[in-house]
Amino acid sequence: MVKDKTLQEVVAGRPVLSVELDASVQEAAQLMKEYGVGAILVQDSGRLRGIFTERDMVFRVAAEGLAPAVTPISQVMSVQLVLGHPQETHIVALTRMATAGVRHLPVVEDSRVVGMVSRRQLMALDIALMDADIDRREASHLFI
C-alpha cells in the first residue's frame, strides 16, 4: 500500500505566501492573483494572525461595499483558524478541514508557519496515491 504523505512533505519547497497585518485588501488580492491561490496568510512580525480567502473578499469586502485599496486586511480577515502540524498525514488534515468546513489549512510548528495547504490540493494528492495503489495491485495480479 502507498504511504500517506505528511503535511511537511506536501508543503516542502513551496513558499509561504503572506501579507502583513497592515496590508490593504487590494495588496493581498494582487498577490493571490499573481500566485493563483485562493487564500493568503496574514502575519504580524512573523506571527500568524489570520487568513484572507476568496470568500472573505466576496462576503466581507464586495458585499459590504468596502474599497479594497483602502480597507486594511486586518478588518476583513478570518481569525478563527484551524491549523495543521507538519508531522500529521494529509488524511488527518483533510478530515480536520472537512469537519471544520475550511478550505485552507495553515501548517504551523512551534508558532512558526511552515506552509499552507488547500483541501483541493490534499484531495488531488489522495486520489493520486489511491491510483498508484490500484495500479500497483492490478499489476501484481498479472503475475499470479
C-alpha positions in Angstrom: 0.0 0.0 0.0 1.2 3.5 -0.8 2.2 5.6 2.3 0.2 8.6 3.3 2.1 11.9 2.9 2.8 14.2 5.9 2.0 17.9 5.6 5.7 18.6 5.8 6.2 16.6 2.6 3.3 18.3 0.9 4.5 21.9 1.7 8.2 21.2 1.2 9.7 23.7 -1.3 6.6 25.8 -1.5 6.9 29.5 -0.4 4.7 30.7 2.4 2.5 33.4 0.9 1.6 36.1 3.4 1.0 39.8 3.9 1.5 41.9 7.0 -1.4 42.9 9.2 -1.4 46.5 7.8 -1.6 45.5 4.2 -4.6 46.5 2.1 -7.2 44.1 0.7 -6.0 45.1 -2.7 -2.4 44.2 -2.0 -3.5 40.8 -0.7 -5.7 40.2 -3.8 -2.9 41.2 -6.1 -0.6 38.6 -4.5 -3.4 36.0 -4.6 -3.9 36.7 -8.3 -0.1 36.6 -9.1 0.3 33.2 -7.4 -3.0 31.8 -8.5 -4.2 31.0 -5.0 -7.5 31.3 -3.2 -6.1 32.4 0.2 -3.2 34.2 1.8 -2.0 34.2 5.4 -1.9 37.4 7.4 1.1 37.8 9.8 2.2 40.4 12.2 6.0 40.5 12.5 6.2 36.7 11.8 3.3 35.7 14.0 0.2 34.2 12.3 -2.8 36.4 12.9 -5.4 35.3 10.3 -6.2 34.2 6.8 -7.8 36.1 3.9 -9.7 34.0 1.4 -11.7 34.5 -1.7 -14.9 34.0 0.4 -13.7 36.9 2.7 -13.3 39.0 -0.4 -16.9 38.3 -1.5 -18.7 38.3 1.8 -16.7 40.9 3.8 -15.4 43.2 1.2 -17.5 43.3 -2.0 -20.9 42.5 -0.4 -20.3 45.2 2.2 -19.2 47.8 -0.4 -15.7 48.3 1.0 -12.9 49.8 -1.1 -10.1 47.2 -1.4 -7.4 49.9 -1.9 -8.1 51.4 1.5 -9.5 48.6 3.5 -6.9 47.0 5.8 -6.7 43.2 5.6 -7.0 43.1 9.5 -10.5 44.4 9.2 -11.8 41.6 6.9 -9.6 38.6 7.5 -10.8 35.4 9.2 -9.3 34.9 12.6 -10.8 31.6 13.7 -8.0 29.4 12.4 -7.8 25.7 12.0 -4.2 24.6 12.0 -2.2 21.6 10.8 1.0 20.2 12.1 3.9 19.2 9.7 4.0 15.6 11.0 0.4 14.8 10.6 -0.8 12.9 7.5 -2.7 14.5 4.7 -5.7 12.3 5.6 -5.8 13.6 9.1 -5.6 17.2 7.8 -8.4 16.5 5.2 -10.6 15.1 7.9 -10.0 18.2 10.1 -10.7 20.5 7.3 -13.9 18.8 6.3 -15.1 18.7 9.9 -14.3 22.4 10.4 -15.7 23.4 7.0 -12.5 25.1 5.9 -10.7 25.0 2.5 -7.3 26.2 3.6 -5.1 24.9 6.4 -2.0 26.8 7.7 0.7 24.3 8.7 2.4 25.5 11.9 5.2 24.1 14.0 6.3 25.8 17.3 4.3 29.0 16.4 6.1 29.2 13.0 4.2 28.9 9.8 5.9 26.4 7.5 3.3 26.4 4.7 -0.4 26.2 3.8 -2.4 23.5 2.0 -5.8 23.6 0.4 -8.5 21.0 0.5 -8.3 20.7 -3.3 -4.5 20.0 -3.1 -4.9 17.3 -0.5 -7.8 15.7 -2.3 -5.8 15.6 -5.5 -2.9 14.0 -3.6 -5.2 11.4 -2.0 -6.6 10.5 -5.4 -3.1 10.2 -6.9 -2.0 7.9 -4.0 -5.1 5.7 -4.4 -4.5 5.5 -8.1 -0.9 4.4 -7.6 -2.0 1.8 -5.1 -4.7 0.5 -7.5 -2.2 0.4 -10.4 0.3 -1.5 -8.2 -2.3 -4.0 -7.1 -3.6 -4.6 -10.6 -0.1 -5.1 -12.0 0.6 -7.7 -9.3 -2.4 -9.7 -10.4 -0.9 -10.1 -13.9 1.9 -12.2 -12.5 -0.1 -14.6 -10.2 
